[in-house]
Amino acid sequence: MRTGLLFVLLACAFAAARAEQFTGKVIVVLDGDTVMVTRKGGPPVKVRLAGIDAPEKAQQGGMESKKSLSGLALRKQVSVDTLAIDSYGRLVAHLSVDGLDVNAEQIRLGMAWEYSGFHTNETYIGLQKEAQQARRGLWAGDEIVEPAQWRKLHPFTSPAAKDPAGARLDKTPSDPACAKKYCSEMASCDEARHYLTQCGAKSLDSDGDGAPCERLCAPVAR
């Protein structure tokens, strides 16, 4: 009985964390998809923008992406709509400034890849196609490498290497929508990416490079 009650309480706590909405001020931009937000009555929190993936700072275009996000959000009041807590302890959230969807704007400007779960966000997909066709931002170059693939080639600059303390946190929400934890349970790379980014299933990313289930998500040779 006590075990069941504890499970329910934990599930409610995780659900509350995932559904949390608050306003705050961006005090630091870490890269093109991660910021530090301070809010009244609490310590600063690290927020990972949901549904997008920006190049690492050491990657080509990384500093430009960071500069773009700084222009959109740094030292501004933001609305944070939290979806989950990832395996590095970061809030995964949608960020908006005066009604502007900052996540979407990074994609529209060509400063980040669309990275929604199962690639189902039609708005983000459309914005990425628009940026590609216009050769904006990252799409202006000839050698374009997705961040997940770049992290595989440069493992020492992966999120786990940059934030080892956070990598030890396991914040996977205890709810039916996040029940799967292993690569053998995944039907596709998109499903694995969804569970890693939206549910924080750290077990899918054994080498900490930010890409799930290497065999399932191995790039197709061209």
Secondary structure, 3 states (H helix, E strand, C coil): CHHHHHHHHHHHHHHHHHHCEEEEEEEEEEECCEEEEECCCCCCEEEEECCEECCCCCCCCHHHHHHHHHHHHCCCEEEEEEEEECCCCCEEEEEEECCEEHHHHHHHCCCCEECCHHHCCHHHHHHHHHHHHHCCHHHHCCCCCCHHHHHHHCHHHCHHHHCHHHHCCCCCCCCHHHCCCCHHHCCCHHHHHHHHHHHCCHHHCCCCCCCCCCCCCCCCCC
